[in-house]
Amino acid sequence: MDSLNFYQQVYAIVRCIPAGQVTHYGAIARMLANPRAARAVGYALRALPDTPEFADVPWQRVIHATGEVRAGASGQTRARQAALLRAEGVRVSRDYFVQMPRYQWEDLLPHEVAAVLRAARDGL
């Protein structure tokens, strides 16, 4: 049985974020039972391969906990991330901030995370 590495786990969780909602790096880390790994979540998203296999990972929906939009994928700009979010109905200010209380996605519960990771692992 193959297991998922941390980056694959991040991608599996990020795939669950619905259009029009955002979360932050720390929330993803917390869901993966590694609350101090917010930077590692950022590294995972910046390392996201630009290939069809990963085209369904909505990296733009993960922003800073303050609501600041920062480029989260390799080669992407914050303007591109903001444009993608705006296209989904998320209001992004001119200075690249999102009102987190309005658009924040509710974290998955531990049993939901386990199910998502199990499904991703089984799909390997």
C-alpha positions in Angstrom: 0.0 0.0 0.0 1.5 3.3 -1.1 1.3 6.2 1.3 1.1 9.9 0.5 3.9 12.3 1.1 3.2 15.6 2.8 2.9 17.5 -0.5 0.4 14.9 -1.9 -1.6 15.3 1.4 -1.7 19.1 0.9 -2.9 18.8 -2.7 -5.6 16.3 -1.6 -6.9 18.7 1.0 -6.7 21.8 -1.3 -8.7 20.0 -3.9 -11.6 20.0 -1.4 -11.8 23.8 -1.2 -14.9 24.9 -3.1 -14.9 27.7 -5.6 -15.7 31.1 -4.0 -14.0 30.2 -0.7 -10.5 30.5 0.7 -8.5 29.1 3.5 -5.0 29.7 4.8 -1.7 27.8 5.0 -2.0 27.2 8.8 -5.5 25.7 8.5 -4.3 23.2 5.9 -1.4 22.3 8.3 -3.8 22.0 11.2 -6.1 19.7 9.2 -3.0 17.5 8.5 -2.3 17.3 12.2 0.8 19.3 11.8 -0.1 22.8 13.0 3.4 24.1 12.8 3.8 23.2 9.1 2.1 26.3 7.6 5.3 27.2 5.7 5.6 23.7 4.4 2.1 24.0 3.0 3.3 27.1 1.2 6.4 25.2 -0.1 4.1 22.4 -1.3 1.9 24.9 -3.3 4.9 26.7 -4.7 6.3 23.3 -5.9 3.0 22.4 -7.5 3.8 20.9 -10.9 2.3 22.7 -13.9 1.1 19.5 -15.4 -2.4 18.2 -16.3 -2.2 15.7 -13.3 -2.3 18.7 -10.9 -4.5 21.1 -12.9 -7.3 20.3 -10.5 -5.5 21.7 -7.4 -7.0 25.1 -6.8 -3.9 26.6 -5.3 -5.3 30.1 -5.6 -7.8 29.4 -2.8 -5.0 29.2 -0.1 -4.0 32.6 1.2 -2.2 34.1 4.2 -4.1 34.0 7.5 -4.4 37.7 7.5 -6.4 37.5 4.2 -3.5 38.7 2.1 -3.2 37.2 -1.4 0.3 36.0 -2.1 1.3 33.9 -5.1 1.0 30.4 -4.0 2.2 28.4 -6.9 5.4 28.2 -8.8 5.7 31.0 -11.4 2.4 32.6 -10.5 1.9 36.2 -9.4 -0.4 37.6 -6.8 -2.2 39.5 -9.5 -2.9 36.1 -11.2 -4.1 34.6 -8.0 -6.4 37.6 -7.3 -7.8 37.3 -10.8 -8.5 33.6 -10.3 -10.2 34.3 -7.0 -12.3 37.2 -8.4 -13.4 34.9 -11.3 -14.8 32.6 -8.6 -16.7 35.5 -6.9 -14.2 36.2 -4.1 -13.8 40.0 -3.5 -10.1 40.9 -3.5 -9.2 44.5 -2.6 -6.8 46.6 -4.7 -4.2 46.0 -2.1 -4.7 42.2 -2.4 -6.7 41.4 0.7 -9.7 39.1 1.2 -12.2 39.4 4.0 -11.5 36.1 5.7 -14.7 35.9 7.8 -16.8 36.3 4.7 -15.0 33.8 2.4 -13.2 31.4 4.8 -13.9 27.7 4.1 -14.7 25.6 7.1 -12.0 23.2 7.9 -12.6 19.5 7.4 -13.1 17.4 10.5 -10.5 14.7 11.3 -12.7 11.9 10.0 -13.2 13.9 6.7 -9.5 14.5 6.3 -8.9 10.8 6.9 -11.4 9.9 4.2 -9.9 12.4 1.7 -6.4 11.1 2.3 -7.5 7.5 2.0 -9.3 8.2 -1.3 -6.2 10.0 -2.6 -3.9 7.2 -1.5 -6.2 4.6 -3.1 -6.1 6.6 -6.3 -2.3 6.4 -6.6 
